[in-house]
Structures are given as C-alpha cells and as structure tokens.
Amino acid sequence: MKILALDSSGIVASVAVVEDDTLLAEYTVNYKKTHSQTLLPMLDEIVKMTELDLESVDAIAVAAGPGSFTGLRIGSATAKGLGLALKKPLVAVPTVDALAYNLYDAQGLICPIMDARRKQVYTGIYRFEEHQLMTLKEQWAAPIDELLEELNQRGEMVTFLGDGVPVFRELIAEKLQVPYSFAPAHVNKQRAAAVAALGSIYYKEGRTETAMEHIPEYLRVSQAERERAEREKAQKPAGTKI
C-alpha cells in the first residue's frame, strides 16, 4: 500500500510518500515562502527523486485541519486536484491527530498546540495505549488558559508540541502544575510522514472520501468572516433582531 501525503496546515509545508512500513521520501520546509510557492515543487521533486509513478499510489492523505485557513485551502485544493486527476480516494487526517502521532508510544499525555491567535490554540489530548493512538479529547479550539486548567485537573505528565509552544512556553511554565516537557525539533511540527502513516491506518479502516467530498475542517470562522459579521451587526438599526 502506497500513500502520498500533504500537510500545509501550519507554518510548515510537507510532502511524503509511505509504502507499507517504509518512508520512501519526505520533503519538509519551515521557512518564509508561502505554501503556494512550495507545495507543488516539493511534490515534483519527490516524484523525480524516487521515480514515483503517481498512478501507483493507493490514496492521498491530507492534513485536513484545523490550522491556517490559507494553508488548509492550498493543501485541500492540491489534494482534490490530484485525487480527481488520478481517480484516487482521499484520506482526511485531522491535523492535531497527525501532530500527536509524531510522538509514537510516548509516555503520559500528548498535547499538540497550534497558535490560533487571540490567546487561543487548536489542540487535542491524546495518549498511546498498546501502540495505538487514543484520543482522550478530540481536536478543538480553546483559550490556552482553559486548556492548561484541564491538564492540571487530569494530573498527568504532558508532552507539548506544535507551533504554539514558542508562543505559550512562558505561560505553560507559569500555570501548569503537572510535570511537562516539550518535544524536540525533529518531531515538534507538522510532518507529512505522520499524516501518511496515520492515513495508512485510516485507509485500511475504510475512512476515505472522494476528492469532491473533501472539505477542510476549520473549527472556527476566519478573522475576515468574524470582522464582516461584526460590521453587519454594527450596521443594524437599534432593536433589529439578529
């Protein structure tokens, strides 16, 4: 089984190909270029370096959100285009689940945090049991203070990862009352290899969709949509029902 995976849900752009239990190739960039500049050239480079026939892949796994609205749209459009062109199914892998899967068989709780601005994070709470990723709380958008309070209540050791770590590191040190650590550089951001590995499991379980069915999971409305709603609310005459 061969899975092509894409992740452009955050500041990292990543493409990978996994065949059975072997990572054939991974191209990951965490730099200042936009995903629209990097994702397709990265895919093209992997195809050339591995002499990959795209027709040979069984499915296309994509980090389906939450994350950057623009990044998710780019990843989704790329995956949908490939799926339609190659007539292959898509596997939508929740971004936070894939982040947690980076820390395979880690002890204690795993808590990915992605910066969602306004002192909020996209997050989830996970652990590994008998080599399987268990979801204790599905990915959601939460104020960082609310997340830290819940982790304190759970009373277990926590490992954090994700682009929210540098943003909230000091707050975590100040408010978290349980033992904690931060994942090292090689596994602390999005990786398409994790999307592919988890996507392989989902594919075997039949958790696929067509390219036409795929829609990113944003978890909340974009800033532009919030600002438009606020403008419309402000323009309504007094006493008007909203």
Secondary structure, 3 states (H helix, E strand, C coil): CEEEEEECCCCCEEEEEEECCEEEEEEEECCCCCHHHHHHHHHHHHHHHHCCCHHHCCEEEEECCCCCHHHHHHHHHHHHHHHHHHCCCEEEECHHHHHHHCCCCCCCEEEEEEECCCCEEEEEEEEEECCEEEEEEEEEEEEHHHHHHHHHHHCCCEEEECCCHHHHHHHHHHHCCCCEEECCHHHCCCCHHHHHHHHHHHHHCCCCECCCCCCCCCCCCCHHHHHHHHHHHHHCCCCCCC
